């Protein structure tokens, strides 16, 4: 557990990190905001005036750069 197989281009490899591991690492960085959405909860993200609507479950990581 803790490893995921991935096919990238022409080869198959093993990623030693889970999505959760990567999300937690990014969340600790300066300029990054994170929010978690519960299952079946609706939410919207506004980017450059455009509204994107989704339904959870989700973890959203926003880079403020």
Secondary structure, 3 states (H helix, E strand, C coil): CCCEEEEECCEEEEECCCHHHHHHHHHCCCCEEEEEECCCCEEEEEECCEEEEEECCEEEEEECC
